[in-house]
Amino acid sequence: MKTQGLSVVLVIVCLGYLPLGPGCGAARYAASDVALPPLAVAETSEVLTDDLFRRDASGSIGEDDLKRVLAAPVFLEDKARLGIVPVRHQYSVDDDVPLDTLPGELVSQLGDAGLFDLVTEVSTDWPADGKISGLRELAARYRSEYLLLVRHRFVDYDYTNEWAVVYLTLVGAFFVPSNTLSTRGVVEATLFDVKTGTLLFTVQERVRAESKENIWQNDRKKRTLQEDLLVSASKKLSEQVILRTRALAAARPSVSPTVSGVSFSESGQPDIVGVRPQ
């Protein structure tokens, strides 16, 4: 009986490999030869060129001027001067005592790159408005076509670490490094085209550091920690600025036509200024 059952199975398997005549098998093979109709392709829709959101139209620049700005070529003018300005929240002029070494390091690096006729620090103590109009006034006094706006922001995360167990000894609490000082920050540089009021690029360098300290003079130690971060970030930030500035210089046309730029006034109306031909 077992031999007969095995024979039946072998016959069925073999029949599966034989070509089938008319019937369901033939219908299966014939179905693969039927040509499928081509997929319907939707017609190309109209290209969207206008902002249809009504609330977007309440800014300080009109729709026509916006399109002019976006359509204008972007490049670095030849024989231009650059001023480096420290700014703070919302890019208002930072009028504190300029103790940071970042602006001076940028002056050195960009001056050596040879991309500008002159690179100079800008004194923010000169009487000027603290807003965008003040930046443009400072640029005019320094005869600088471009301003590099630099700023840094830090966020602190301080906590008590595993050394806090020594607090049980009372005396050791004053000497062990039981406080972890953690700071994170962003160092930023933005190239501002003074005549047109446009921003050509922004580069950011993100930094962080931690230090385990005792309970004494942690504010001073944290300032030192942030100052060291600024020194280490200045070179990397300078490299990014130089890289992007070189790209703008490479985009400069050999003979650039006289074009119009748009700057944004404090009154909310764009000021049309001419960009001189090269």
Secondary structure, DSSP 8 states (H G I E B T S, - for coil): -HHHHHHHHHHHHHHHTS---TTHHHHHHHHTTS---------------S---GGGGGSSS-HHHHHHHHHS-----TT-EEEEEEB-GGG-B--S----SHHHHHHHHHHHHT-SSEEEE--TTSS--SSHHHHHHHHHHTT-SEEEEEEEEEEE--EE-GGGGGGGGSSGGGTS--EEEEEEEEEEEEEEETTTTEEEEEEEEEEEEEEEE-SSSHHHHHHHHHHHHHHHHHHHHHHHHHHHHHHHHHT--SS---EEEEEE-TTSSEEEEEE---
